[in-house]
Amino acid sequence: MRKKSGFTIVEQAIALVPEFASVVHKLEQQVTLRGQSKSTLNNYIRRIALCVLNFGRLPEQLDPEEINEYLVSLALDPKSPSRSSFKHMVYGLRYYFRLLGMNKNAIALPSLKKEAKLPVILNAKELRELFAAPKLLKQRVVLTLIYSAGLRGQEVINLKISDIDFERKTIHIRQSKYKKDRIVPLSDYMAVGLKKYLKAENPHIWLFNGKEADGRYSVKGLSWVMRESLKKTSITKDVSLHSLRHSYATHLLEQGINIVTLKELLGHAEITTTMIYLHMAQCPYIKPHSPLDRLYDFPKDEN
């Protein structure tokens, strides 16, 4: 979390309003019980802390008009053109009020319409250029691995060396989003690169060691690698690290994988989440027909 004068936003909020400490504890408990990620927890707590710092009071002590005026100021903030500060504050406050059993307050908050934007996809030429861009073997391998298995950033840094099964050609992704495990195929091409990387880098426990307290790489570090690599390419698309996962899903659909199998490979909870890739996949057009015509080897009418 961002620091100011040596203290985090949350620490500043607790110093200003000591009761906020118990709020943080409750949020930590609920996020753990619901199996949500720590990044979700940190985002919620930080947003509520910003609100506390702005008013010097807890959100439940505010009038609806005060909250609305505050949200309007965030929505009009020129430093946040995508209105991300406004959106995340609404999400944080909604979660907070529901946690306290104040559902009426949560419902009274502005409704947020999801933007109907399709993910940006990299084509084969762009992917090859991207994977060749980093000078370091570790960086080339990690970007290629994300695409090859459709991984989320958090899933990459949580991978242990023991999760890679070269004999069975599988990758075991443990307790990811929704606290689900899943197995995805290990590409033959990827296996060669990983063996070369393991021999050269000799990582310990985690597949990708980094500067985190427990020795892991960080998602911020992965995003940095993606940004720096893109600078060395001719790619002009507005893409991020997660675009590699989007590209994986779209390309698999184009190569004939059915949507249900893709849902399991991606670790989605609902098929509706996976169906967005149907709008991007360039699948061969099949002329409408009756399945009966393919049931028998019936001669065509030449008339």
C-alpha distance (Angstrom), angle and dihedral (degrees) to the residues before:
residue distance angle dihedral
M1 . . .
R2 3.80 . .
K3 3.79 115.0 .
K4 3.78 130.0 -144.0
S5 3.81 122.0 -174.1
G6 3.81 89.1 -8.2
F7 3.82 94.8 -56.9
T8 3.80 129.1 100.1
I9 3.80 121.4 -122.4
V10 3.82 89.2 -105.6
E11 3.81 93.0 49.8
Q12 3.80 90.1 50.5
A13 3.82 90.8 50.8
I14 3.83 91.7 50.0
A15 3.81 90.9 48.9
L16 3.81 89.9 51.7
V17 3.81 96.5 40.7
P18 3.86 110.4 20.3
E19 3.85 91.8 -168.8
F20 3.80 87.5 68.8
A21 3.83 88.6 76.2
S22 3.81 90.8 70.6
V23 3.82 89.5 48.4
V24 3.79 90.4 55.4
H25 3.81 89.8 50.0
K26 3.83 91.9 51.1
L27 3.81 91.7 49.0
E28 3.79 91.1 49.9
Q29 3.80 90.3 52.3
Q30 3.81 94.5 48.1
V31 3.79 95.1 47.0
T32 3.82 89.3 50.5
L33 3.82 92.8 48.0
R34 3.81 92.3 48.0
G35 3.79 93.2 47.8
Q36 3.79 93.8 -121.6
S37 3.79 122.5 154.1
K38 3.79 125.0 -95.2
S39 3.78 89.3 -120.2
T40 3.82 88.4 60.2
L41 3.80 89.7 50.1
N42 3.80 93.6 48.4
N43 3.80 92.0 49.1
Y44 3.82 93.6 50.5
I45 3.81 93.4 46.5
R46 3.79 93.5 46.5
R47 3.82 93.3 50.7
I48 3.79 92.9 49.2
A49 3.81 89.7 45.9
L50 3.81 89.7 55.0
C51 3.80 89.2 52.0
V52 3.81 90.9 49.4
L53 3.81 91.0 49.7
N54 3.79 91.2 49.5
F55 3.83 95.0 53.0
G56 3.80 104.2 21.2
R57 3.80 88.1 -129.6
L58 3.79 139.2 84.1
P59 3.84 115.7 -93.4
E60 3.83 94.0 -110.7
Q61 3.81 88.6 59.8
L62 3.80 92.0 59.3
D63 3.81 128.1 94.4
P64 3.82 116.0 -118.4
E65 3.82 88.8 -116.0
E66 3.82 91.2 56.2
I67 3.80 90.9 51.9
N68 3.80 92.3 47.0
E69 3.81 92.6 50.8
Y70 3.79 90.2 48.8
L71 3.82 92.0 50.0
V72 3.81 91.0 48.1
S73 3.80 90.2 54.6
L74 3.81 89.8 52.0
A75 3.81 92.3 47.1
L76 3.82 90.5 52.8
D77 3.81 94.9 44.1
P78 3.85 107.0 128.6
K79 3.81 89.8 -154.7
S80 3.81 89.4 65.4
P81 3.83 105.4 49.9
S82 3.81 93.0 169.3
R83 3.84 89.4 51.8
S84 3.81 88.3 -122.7
S85 3.83 93.1 146.2
F86 3.81 89.8 54.0
K87 3.80 93.9 46.3
H88 3.80 95.5 47.5
M89 3.81 91.3 46.7
V90 3.82 90.4 53.6
Y91 3.81 90.6 49.4
G92 3.80 91.7 47.4
L93 3.80 94.8 47.9
R94 3.80 92.3 45.0
Y95 3.79 90.8 53.1
Y96 3.82 90.5 45.6
F97 3.81 95.5 51.6
R98 3.79 92.4 46.4
L99 3.79 89.6 50.4
L100 3.83 88.6 56.4
G101 3.81 92.2 46.4
M102 3.82 91.5 -110.8
N103 3.80 95.7 132.2
K104 3.81 93.4 156.7
N105 3.79 89.5 60.7
A106 3.80 90.7 48.7
I107 3.81 92.5 50.0
A108 3.81 90.9 48.1
L109 3.80 91.1 61.8
P110 3.84 117.4 98.5
S111 3.79 115.8 -83.1
L112 3.77 114.8 -119.6
K113 3.76 119.7 -140.5
K114 3.76 114.9 -148.3
E115 3.77 112.9 -120.1
A116 3.80 111.2 -115.8
K117 3.79 93.7 -132.7
L118 3.77 121.1 143.7
P119 3.81 118.3 -138.6
V120 3.80 117.2 -101.4
I121 3.79 113.5 -111.7
L122 3.80 129.5 -153.8
N123 3.79 117.5 -139.0
A124 3.82 125.2 -135.7
K125 3.82 94.8 -94.4
E126 3.81 92.0 50.0
L127 3.80 92.4 48.0
R128 3.80 92.6 51.6
E129 3.81 89.9 49.7
L130 3.82 91.7 48.3
F131 3.80 95.1 49.1
A132 3.81 91.2 50.2
A133 3.83 93.5 50.1
P134 3.85 104.0 80.1
K135 3.79 117.1 80.8
L136 3.80 94.1 -152.4
L137 3.81 117.9 79.3
K138 3.81 91.3 -141.2
Q139 3.81 91.5 57.4
R140 3.80 93.4 46.9
V141 3.79 90.8 49.4
V142 3.81 96.6 47.5
L143 3.82 94.3 50.3
T144 3.79 92.0 46.4
L145 3.81 91.5 47.4
I146 3.82 92.7 53.5
Y147 3.80 90.7 55.0
S148 3.80 95.6 39.4
A149 3.82 93.0 56.5
G150 3.82 102.4 23.8
L151 3.78 93.3 -119.0
R152 3.79 130.2 177.3
G153 3.80 116.1 -128.4
Q154 3.81 92.3 -110.3
E155 3.80 90.6 50.7
V156 3.80 91.7 55.2
I157 3.78 95.5 54.2
N158 3.83 91.1 45.4
L159 3.81 93.4 56.2
K160 3.78 115.6 113.7
I161 3.79 124.0 -157.3
S162 3.82 87.9 -113.1
D163 3.83 90.3 59.7
I164 3.80 90.3 70.3
D165 3.81 111.7 82.9
F166 3.79 107.4 -170.0
E167 3.81 93.7 -180.0
R168 3.81 96.0 52.4
K169 3.83 91.2 33.4
T170 3.79 94.0 -129.6
I171 3.80 140.1 128.3
H172 3.81 117.2 -146.4
I173 3.81 111.9 -147.1
R174 3.79 108.4 -164.2
Q175 3.82 129.6 -153.8
S176 3.78 95.6 -20.1
K177 3.80 125.9 160.0
Y178 3.83 111.5 -21.5
K179 3.84 86.3 19.4
K180 3.79 91.4 -86.2
D181 3.79 130.3 146.8
R182 3.77 120.6 -145.6
I183 3.79 140.0 174.4
V184 3.81 121.4 -136.1
P185 3.81 129.1 -176.6
L186 3.80 119.5 -94.0
S187 3.79 110.3 -134.2
D188 3.81 115.4 -125.3
Y189 3.79 88.5 -133.4
M190 3.80 90.4 49.7
A191 3.80 91.9 49.1
V192 3.82 90.4 59.5
G193 3.80 91.2 51.2
L194 3.81 93.5 46.4
K195 3.81 92.9 50.7
K196 3.79 90.2 50.6
Y197 3.81 90.4 48.1
L198 3.83 94.3 47.5
K199 3.80 91.2 50.6
A200 3.81 93.0 48.2
E201 3.81 100.3 40.4
N202 3.81 101.6 28.4
P203 3.85 94.5 -156.1
H204 3.80 120.4 -160.7
I205 3.84 120.7 -124.7
W206 3.82 95.5 -41.0
L207 3.79 117.0 72.0
F208 3.79 89.2 -133.2
N209 3.80 115.5 31.9
G210 3.79 119.3 -156.4
K211 3.78 145.0 154.5
E212 3.80 98.9 -72.7
A213 3.82 116.4 121.5
D214 3.81 92.1 -104.4
G215 3.79 93.4 46.0
R216 3.81 98.0 -100.8
Y217 3.76 129.6 130.4
S218 3.82 115.6 -107.5
V219 3.82 130.5 -122.5
K220 3.81 87.4 -126.6
G221 3.79 88.0 56.3
L222 3.81 90.7 51.6
S223 3.80 91.7 49.7
W224 3.80 89.9 50.1
V225 3.81 90.6 52.9
M226 3.81 89.4 51.2
R227 3.81 93.7 49.1
E228 3.80 94.5 46.4
S229 3.80 92.0 46.3
L230 3.80 92.1 50.7
K231 3.82 89.5 55.4
K232 3.81 88.9 62.6
T233 3.81 93.5 53.7
S234 3.80 136.1 70.3
I235 3.82 90.7 -119.9
T236 3.81 111.5 129.7
K237 3.82 98.8 174.9
D238 3.80 118.4 115.3
V239 3.79 97.2 -111.8
S240 3.79 136.5 153.6
L241 3.78 136.9 -170.2
H242 3.82 89.8 -81.3
S243 3.81 89.4 58.0
L244 3.81 87.3 76.6
R245 3.82 89.5 62.1
H246 3.81 90.4 46.9
S247 3.80 90.0 50.4
Y248 3.82 91.0 49.4
A249 3.80 91.9 53.6
T250 3.80 95.3 45.4
H251 3.79 94.4 46.4
L252 3.81 92.4 49.4
L253 3.81 90.4 53.6
E254 3.80 89.7 49.9
Q255 3.81 89.1 50.9
G256 3.80 92.6 55.5
I257 3.82 105.9 -92.9
N258 3.81 110.0 146.4
I259 3.79 120.2 -120.7
V260 3.82 95.3 -113.6
T261 3.80 92.7 54.3
L262 3.80 89.8 46.2
K263 3.82 90.2 52.9
E264 3.81 90.0 57.1
L265 3.80 93.5 44.8
L266 3.81 90.8 52.6
G267 3.81 93.8 44.4
H268 3.81 93.9 -125.6
A269 3.80 118.3 167.0
E270 3.82 93.6 -149.2
I271 3.81 131.0 36.9
T272 3.82 89.4 -137.9
T273 3.80 89.0 69.1
T274 3.80 90.6 55.3
M275 3.80 94.1 46.6
I276 3.82 92.8 74.0
Y277 3.80 87.7 78.9
L278 3.80 90.1 63.1
H279 3.82 86.9 71.2
M280 3.81 91.7 58.6
A281 3.78 105.1 35.1
Q282 3.81 114.0 103.3
C283 3.77 97.2 -143.6
P284 3.83 121.8 174.7
Y285 3.78 111.9 -91.2
I286 3.80 113.3 -114.6
K287 3.77 116.7 -160.9
P288 3.82 113.3 -120.5
H289 3.79 109.5 -98.0
S290 3.77 143.7 152.1
P291 3.82 116.1 -94.2
L292 3.80 87.5 -136.7
D293 3.79 89.1 72.4
R294 3.82 89.4 63.0
L295 3.77 95.0 42.7
Y296 3.80 94.0 77.0
D297 3.76 133.8 31.1
F298 3.79 91.9 -115.0
P299 3.81 120.4 170.6
K300 3.81 115.1 -113.9
D301 3.77 120.5 -112.1
E302 3.81 104.8 -107.5
N303 3.79 93.5 -164.7
